[in-house]
Amino acid sequence: MPNPGMTGRWPGFATPLVALLVTLSLTWFYSAVVAIGDSSSAVASLGLLVLMPSPIVVSVVWGGALLLGRPHRLALAGAALWFVICWLVLPHEMVWQYLGNVVAGLLAGVALGMRWRPDLALAAMALVMAPLLIFAAVEMPIEEHMQLTGDSVMEMMAEGMPSDLAEAEKDRLLRETRRSLDSMKVQLTKMYPFVLAVGALGQSAIILVLVWLLAKAGGQKPRRWALPPFTEWRLPFYLVWLLVVGLGMSFVHQPALSKAGYNLALLAAFILSVQGLAIQVYVTRRTMGTLRQVIYWVILGTILVKPGIFIAVALGVVDQWWDIRRLATRNLTGNDDNDDATD
């Protein structure tokens, strides 16, 4: 019986062909925008703004092509054909801009089709996009970017100061602002790999969801990961080992390894803090009324931000051993988290 979805109405090669045409068009357009930038920066800026969602679009169309195309290898052949055509007719750096997203989209299709674990799928997709992020960081180092941003802020601040303000006061304010900007630059430079990793994982999650939706719209029945309610989230134990390894590396007297360990520890702590937040939501729902919950989260998110982050990470780590919510020893029902206290 024919599939009543998209692949039942269209030839099996249709979705890989659409993915190929879309990616060829976007790659050519990106190349044209970069070329125009030499003569018209305003037009180039507008073009780059239009292209901002294009990496995700590329990943989604290739993930959909793999799941909806028949046979599935047509998507792989189409991706290889795109690479060869663009490599021969366009500057090679334009091809690298989308290669990671093409592979990430194909991986999203494989992950959904073969029922990979969510953490494995996200990690694999983030890793294939990492070279592009590293290339971008090398082409425009974060130090240089922050310096240019800081100079712009200082210039705007100097121009916006009242004319009747004393010169000594102007100099003091400018020195303090520059000191704050330099401190931010040092801190952001140190943790920039962590920021890139979080961005890659977030982008991977968006791609997975959109590919799943596209496959469902096309008549497929891709696997839907049965995530428990947020209050029951428990992350893999290997994150604790990543945190321990990262902390150990951060104390090594070798700058590159120390920086890598620092960012690895930050990433593991950030992910574990999600489990810590789930624990806090679970506890506050069971012990506080609605108004008190609102007050608790407002205070934690505005006044006690740094202690709140530490608490979330600590709870996420401790729960790996202690099982604060007793998830392993009791059967949670759908109404368990709805037994909220009332004021």
CORLIN-V275828 format. One record per residue. N is the residue number from 1. BURIAL is # if it has 9 or more other ideal C-beta (glycine too) atoms within 8 Angstrom, else .. D_CENTER is the distance of its C-alpha to the mean C-alpha in whole Angstrom. Layout:
n->N burial->BURIAL d_center->D_CENTER
n->N burial->BURIAL d_center->D_CENTER
This chain:
n->1 burial->. d_center->40
n->2 burial->. d_center->38
n->3 burial->. d_center->34
n->4 burial->. d_center->35
n->5 burial-># d_center->31
n->6 burial-># d_center->30
n->7 burial-># d_center->31
n->8 burial-># d_center->34
n->9 burial->. d_center->35
n->10 burial->. d_center->34
n->11 burial->. d_center->34
n->12 burial-># d_center->32
n->13 burial-># d_center->31
n->14 burial-># d_center->30
n->15 burial-># d_center->26
n->16 burial-># d_center->26
n->17 burial-># d_center->28
n->18 burial-># d_center->26
n->19 burial-># d_center->23
n->20 burial-># d_center->25
n->21 burial->. d_center->26
n->22 burial-># d_center->23
n->23 burial-># d_center->22
n->24 burial-># d_center->25
n->25 burial->. d_center->25
n->26 burial-># d_center->22
n->27 burial-># d_center->22
n->28 burial-># d_center->26
n->29 burial-># d_center->25
n->30 burial-># d_center->22
n->31 burial-># d_center->25
n->32 burial-># d_center->28
n->33 burial-># d_center->25
n->34 burial-># d_center->25
n->35 burial->. d_center->29
n->36 burial-># d_center->30
n->37 burial-># d_center->28
n->38 burial->. d_center->31
n->39 burial->. d_center->33
n->40 burial->. d_center->32
n->41 burial->. d_center->29
n->42 burial->. d_center->29
n->43 burial-># d_center->28
n->44 burial-># d_center->26
n->45 burial->. d_center->24
n->46 burial->. d_center->24
n->47 burial-># d_center->23
n->48 burial-># d_center->20
n->49 burial->. d_center->19
n->50 burial->. d_center->20
n->51 burial-># d_center->18
n->52 burial->. d_center->15
n->53 burial->. d_center->13
n->54 burial-># d_center->15
n->55 burial-># d_center->13
n->56 burial-># d_center->11
n->57 burial-># d_center->15
n->58 burial-># d_center->16
n->59 burial-># d_center->14
n->60 burial-># d_center->15
n->61 burial-># d_center->19
n->62 burial-># d_center->19
n->63 burial-># d_center->18
n->64 burial-># d_center->20
n->65 burial-># d_center->23
n->66 burial-># d_center->23
n->67 burial-># d_center->23
n->68 burial-># d_center->26
n->69 burial-># d_center->27
n->70 burial->. d_center->31
n->71 burial->. d_center->31
n->72 burial-># d_center->28
n->73 burial->. d_center->28
n->74 burial-># d_center->29
n->75 burial-># d_center->25
n->76 burial-># d_center->25
n->77 burial-># d_center->28
n->78 burial-># d_center->27
n->79 burial-># d_center->24
n->80 burial->. d_center->26
n->81 burial-># d_center->28
n->82 burial-># d_center->26
n->83 burial-># d_center->25
n->84 burial->. d_center->29
n->85 burial-># d_center->30
n->86 burial-># d_center->27
n->87 burial-># d_center->28
n->88 burial->. d_center->32
n->89 burial->. d_center->31
n->90 burial-># d_center->29
n->91 burial->. d_center->28
n->92 burial->. d_center->26
n->93 burial->. d_center->23
n->94 burial-># d_center->22
n->95 burial-># d_center->22
n->96 burial-># d_center->19
n->97 burial-># d_center->17
n->98 burial-># d_center->16
n->99 burial-># d_center->17
n->100 burial-># d_center->14
n->101 burial-># d_center->13
n->102 burial-># d_center->16
n->103 burial-># d_center->16
n->104 burial-># d_center->13
n->105 burial-># d_center->14
n->106 burial-># d_center->18
n->107 burial-># d_center->16
n->108 burial-># d_center->15
n->109 burial-># d_center->18
n->110 burial-># d_center->20
n->111 burial-># d_center->18
n->112 burial-># d_center->19
n->113 burial-># d_center->22
n->114 burial->. d_center->23
n->115 burial->. d_center->21
n->116 burial-># d_center->19
n->117 burial->. d_center->18
n->118 burial-># d_center->14
n->119 burial->. d_center->13
n->120 burial-># d_center->15
n->121 burial-># d_center->13
n->122 burial-># d_center->10
n->123 burial-># d_center->11
n->124 burial-># d_center->13
n->125 burial-># d_center->11
n->126 burial-># d_center->8
n->127 burial->. d_center->12
n->128 burial-># d_center->13
n->129 burial-># d_center->11
n->130 burial-># d_center->11
n->131 burial-># d_center->15
n->132 burial-># d_center->14
n->133 burial-># d_center->12
n->134 burial-># d_center->15
n->135 burial-># d_center->17
n->136 burial->. d_center->16
n->137 burial-># d_center->16
n->138 burial->. d_center->19
n->139 burial->. d_center->21
n->140 burial->. d_center->20
n->141 burial->. d_center->20
n->142 burial-># d_center->18
n->143 burial->. d_center->21
n->144 burial->. d_center->23
n->145 burial-># d_center->20
n->146 burial-># d_center->21
n->147 burial-># d_center->25
n->148 burial->. d_center->25
n->149 burial->. d_center->23
n->150 burial-># d_center->25
n->151 burial->. d_center->28
n->152 burial->. d_center->27
n->153 burial-># d_center->27
n->154 burial-># d_center->30
n->155 burial->. d_center->32
n->156 burial->. d_center->31
n->157 burial-># d_center->32
n->158 burial-># d_center->36
n->159 burial->. d_center->36
n->160 burial->. d_center->36
n->161 burial-># d_center->38
n->162 burial->. d_center->41
n->163 burial->. d_center->44
n->164 burial->. d_center->46
n->165 burial->. d_center->44
n->166 burial->. d_center->46
n->167 burial->. d_center->45
n->168 burial->. d_center->45
n->169 burial->. d_center->42
n->170 burial-># d_center->40
n->171 burial->. d_center->40
n->172 burial->. d_center->39
n->173 burial-># d_center->36
n->174 burial-># d_center->35
n->175 burial->. d_center->35
n->176 burial->. d_center->33
n->177 burial-># d_center->30
n->178 burial-># d_center->30
n->179 burial->. d_center->30
n->180 burial->. d_center->27
n->181 burial-># d_center->25
n->182 burial-># d_center->26
n->183 burial->. d_center->25
n->184 burial-># d_center->22
n->185 burial-># d_center->21
n->186 burial->. d_center->22
n->187 burial->. d_center->20
n->188 burial-># d_center->17
n->189 burial-># d_center->18
n->190 burial->. d_center->19
n->191 burial-># d_center->15
n->192 burial-># d_center->13
n->193 burial-># d_center->12
n->194 burial-># d_center->11
n->195 burial-># d_center->9
n->196 burial-># d_center->8
n->197 burial-># d_center->7
n->198 burial-># d_center->5
n->199 burial-># d_center->3
n->200 burial-># d_center->4
n->201 burial-># d_center->4
n->202 burial->. d_center->2
n->203 burial-># d_center->4
n->204 burial-># d_center->6
n->205 burial-># d_center->7
n->206 burial-># d_center->8
n->207 burial-># d_center->10
n->208 burial-># d_center->12
n->209 burial->. d_center->13
n->210 burial-># d_center->14
n->211 burial-># d_center->16
n->212 burial-># d_center->17
n->213 burial->. d_center->19
n->214 burial-># d_center->20
n->215 burial-># d_center->22
n->216 burial-># d_center->23
n->217 burial->. d_center->24
n->218 burial-># d_center->26
n->219 burial-># d_center->28
n->220 burial-># d_center->26
n->221 burial->. d_center->26
n->222 burial-># d_center->22
n->223 burial->. d_center->22
n->224 burial->. d_center->20
n->225 burial->. d_center->19
n->226 burial->. d_center->21
n->227 burial->. d_center->19
n->228 burial->. d_center->22
n->229 burial->. d_center->22
n->230 burial->. d_center->19
n->231 burial-># d_center->22
n->232 burial-># d_center->23
n->233 burial-># d_center->19
n->234 burial->. d_center->20
n->235 burial-># d_center->18
n->236 burial->. d_center->19
n->237 burial->. d_center->21
n->238 burial->. d_center->20
n->239 burial-># d_center->18
n->240 burial-># d_center->21
n->241 burial->. d_center->22
n->242 burial-># d_center->19
n->243 burial-># d_center->19
n->244 burial->. d_center->23
n->245 burial-># d_center->23
n->246 burial-># d_center->20
n->247 burial-># d_center->23
n->248 burial-># d_center->26
n->249 burial-># d_center->24
n->250 burial-># d_center->24
n->251 burial->. d_center->27
n->252 burial-># d_center->28
n->253 burial->. d_center->30
n->254 burial->. d_center->29
n->255 burial->. d_center->26
n->256 burial->. d_center->24
n->257 burial-># d_center->24
n->258 burial-># d_center->24
n->259 burial-># d_center->20
n->260 burial-># d_center->19
n->261 burial-># d_center->20
n->262 burial-># d_center->19
n->263 burial-># d_center->15
n->264 burial-># d_center->15
n->265 burial-># d_center->17
n->266 burial-># d_center->15
n->267 burial-># d_center->12
n->268 burial-># d_center->14
n->269 burial-># d_center->16
n->270 burial-># d_center->13
n->271 burial-># d_center->12
n->272 burial-># d_center->16
n->273 burial-># d_center->16
n->274 burial-># d_center->15
n->275 burial-># d_center->18
n->276 burial-># d_center->20
n->277 burial-># d_center->19
n->278 burial-># d_center->20
n->279 burial-># d_center->23
n->280 burial-># d_center->24
n->281 burial-># d_center->23
n->282 burial-># d_center->26
n->283 burial-># d_center->28
n->284 burial-># d_center->28
n->285 burial-># d_center->29
n->286 burial-># d_center->32
n->287 burial->. d_center->33
n->288 burial-># d_center->33
n->289 burial-># d_center->34
n->290 burial-># d_center->32
n->291 burial->. d_center->33
n->292 burial-># d_center->32
n->293 burial-># d_center->29
n->294 burial->. d_center->28
n->295 burial->. d_center->30
n->296 burial-># d_center->28
n->297 burial-># d_center->24
n->298 burial->. d_center->25
n->299 burial-># d_center->27
n->300 burial-># d_center->24
n->301 burial->. d_center->22
n->302 burial->. d_center->24
n->303 burial->. d_center->27
n->304 burial->. d_center->25
n->305 burial-># d_center->22
n->306 burial->. d_center->22
n->307 burial->. d_center->24
n->308 burial-># d_center->22
n->309 burial-># d_center->19
n->310 burial->. d_center->22
n->311 burial-># d_center->23
n->312 burial-># d_center->20
n->313 burial-># d_center->19
n->314 burial-># d_center->23
n->315 burial-># d_center->23
n->316 burial-># d_center->20
n->317 burial-># d_center->22
n->318 burial-># d_center->26
n->319 burial-># d_center->25
n->320 burial->. d_center->24
n->321 burial->. d_center->28
n->322 burial->. d_center->30
n->323 burial-># d_center->28
n->324 burial-># d_center->29
n->325 burial-># d_center->29
n->326 burial->. d_center->31
n->327 burial-># d_center->29
n->328 burial->. d_center->30
n->329 burial->. d_center->34
n->330 burial->. d_center->34
n->331 burial->. d_center->33
n->332 burial->. d_center->31
n->333 burial->. d_center->32
n->334 burial->. d_center->31
n->335 burial->. d_center->33
n->336 burial->. d_center->32
n->337 burial-># d_center->29
n->338 burial->. d_center->31
n->339 burial->. d_center->34
n->340 burial-># d_center->33
n->341 burial->. d_center->36
n->342 burial->. d_center->37
n->343 burial->. d_center->39
